[in-house]
Amino acid sequence: MYPKKLRCEYLADPLCIDVPAPRLFWILESGKEKKPGSFQAAYRVIVSSSKEKLTKGEGDLWDSGKVESPETTHVAYAGKPLQSRQQCFWKVKAWDDGGNESRWEDCEVGSWQMGLLEKGDWHARWIGAPAREPRKIKVVDTTKPEPVEIAAPDPSPILRKAFTIAGKLARAMLYSTALGEYEVTINGQRAGDDLLQPEWTDYTKRVQYQVHDVTGLLRPGENVIGAMLADGWYMGLLGPGDAVRQRFYGTNRRLLAQLVVELADGQLVDIVTDGSWKLLENGPVQASDHFRGEDYDARLEQPGWDAPGFDASKWIPAAVDDSVKANLVAQKNEPVRVFATLEPVAMHEQVPGRWIFDLGQNMVGWCEVELGGAAGQKVTLRHGEMLELDGSLHVDNLRLAAQVDTFVLDGKGERWFHPRFTFHGFRYVEVSGLAGPATAGMLAGKAFSSDPPVAGSFECSNPKLNQLWSNVLWTQRDNIASVPTDCPQRNERMGWMGDAQVFAQTGIYNMDMAAFYSKFTADMRDGQKPEGMYPDFAPHPFPPGSFAMSFGPGWADCGIIVPWRVFTSYGDKRLLEENYESMKSYVDLIVDENPKYLWNTWGSNYGDWLNGDTLKAKGYPAKGGEMPKDAYATAFYALSSGLLARIARVIGKYDDAAKYGEVRNRVVAAFNETYVEKDGKIKGDTQAGYAIALGFGLLSDEIQALAVDHLLGAIKKYKGRLSTGFISTPHMMLELSRRGHLEQAYKFAENEEFPGWLYTIKNGATTVWERWDGFVAGRGFQDKGMNSFCHYSIGAVGEWLYRVVLGINFDEEEPGMKHAIIAPRPGGTLAWAKGSYDSIRGKISSSWKREGATTTYRVEIPPNVRATIDLIVPKGVDISVDGKTLGQAEGQGHFDARGGRVRFDVGSGSHEVVVKGA
Ligand code: BGC
């Protein structure tokens, strides 16, 4: 057994850590011996200031010594205080429970670097173009009768600074950020491959800076650092529906950059943004905006502008702006970058001169396109998620977000172009303005998102469910550019928290979301009002003191639910501590405003959004799907106060744990008194009501059984169809599955008519639709103002695929997968299923296969993880575990057979369970 996959603050070899005691992580790999059931008994971490010292085993920064502990996650650095820009190299060795010690040579080297920790470490000044009055233009909003006025984005200024390196170079690190969006180049090459930097935060509270190692881009003698600035979230169009804003956070784009060059003799040279930088206001990027797209004019390119030897004598000095007061923080999360290139799968000329390319996948990003033609010729790319029946691009659902890129050519031959400071949600691209016919090879989609590693896999014998899994993962990728958004195409793209909380667990199974959600919890805190209200989306671009779109049950509660999910999935206690005061003030506010323990005073209340009552279908009940909003809100009151009590207990605040536990008990009592009848009927008699009450644990044992019957009744009322909204659907799937109605859950999952996931797949969906009936053959598109084809909310069924079909479950009492509960539940039409989850303690795999009366389960558990296998089997069947009859196999903790259910413990390694006669 030896440690591998070394990470710091959840990231592989990060360059900007700004916490004083960074946490270290590793996983354990079985050695050749593959000894089953191994545990880590002790570890030793060595942190050195250089690779050489580390190789020699000199932990000059920290040597933990041998620590008797099974811990492999969140091991907090406890060595010498770390300085700004400190380089730290580390390795770890482990002892297993048999006393075997891993060899240092088998451990890869991990590293991290500290960011600029003190304000005084920054010598750079904010620079940019002189302020200009914006020009107004009128643009189309597809949901409005008249064009609307917006400010035309200014051209992106380009900035440059030439400097000389005299001496031998050892290392060069670039610390940079912007108000707006930026790209930096050194000698004509991009520093890093991150996009949409510095990402979206509430810039009035925090601005993230990025760090790049640019040693390889510099050379002795003259060098040039160049930059471009654009509007981004800081100044560009932003916001949902009628709350669209522009220039919300500020009216001037600004750049801050500090290039720290370390020479071989130890000398440090800082190249910083200041008044000595040169600026050209009218760069080739003529306008860019996340919603609208980008306009590029190749005729305005300045060949060689960001390389030595360029004559910038006609450029103006950059304006220095010392009025900027930004709180700079190191970027916590994986950057946004391209993760896939999609080649067109089809193309057609829809009307003469208008070519439609199909990329085969609804994606987020932009296209790279090879263009040639006369100087001044303009090529236009429009982006949409769907096609109309006549084969033209469907753009009705975009509202104000036109997603149009234009390229004006310079007549100097064919070249590849792409936009920089925008992103689109699309599968189809319409290209017009070409000099000749389009060719398939001239265009490719570059899909990008924040880039946490993919953590999950899923496959089964129903190909449509496999497509569903793929659609859920794609929809996640399409909605995590810096913040978890509802959708990536129309003017919305907000960090809607109802969607985020309901999808969080699926998100965690699919990808390693720890760093991403750590940033998001800070965004939610930044959006919280002093009174304690969490917003309904974060960041929350409203002026201070505005309570608009805040304090919505099921949305604002995300402020508690997401930290809890991060804790149970990754074991992150520090995140709970960081968010504790904020969570507490939120629950206190609910209590203050609703002292009778029924949540009646809320901010917004969207209820169980997109429930059955919003469906437009013949023969489908027009009413009766929506859980009444008061009961729904009170259920969240109970959930949040109950979670807060558990969180308080985890972080050792026992008085608070008792206090909020009591609040929860009172809310549960009030819920039952007010909304639950003696026979178990819940106000509204909706599928959603039962799903939520059962899922949130609001009912007594006796009432639970009755409520399950009512749930089945409510399903019958809908002729076996769903009527739940996106908040309650995942709870219904899980509750049916664990309460003896697995087959009903499988029926929902495999149903190919709407409302049902596979209906969308039958209709060619490659991402999850916002609405079950987003498009219906014969009827057409749903409400164009709200009809996204890339919304992850109802994709929260992913949690069911992992937890029920594969059976990979967390144990909330032993967070961070110290203990896994493997409870696969074969069902529906499936003959087999297999998949895995890369947990924070290593990869867990689970598969099963049904052949005649025999079901074979295979499970793989990483070292240092205990697992309980939990199966439903008819009484009297033969069960063998790893070739031995259950109950006799060695190393099994306990064997418990009750009512057809067997549970037994296994240690790490591969296990095979064969159930015969099932
Ligand atoms: C979004 C949703 C969101 C909702 C709030 C919508 O416009 O797209 O997914 O949660 O507003 O009700």
Residues whose N, C-alpha, C, O or C-beta is under 5 A from the ligand:
A	BS01	BGC	D486 W496 G498 D499 Y606 W609
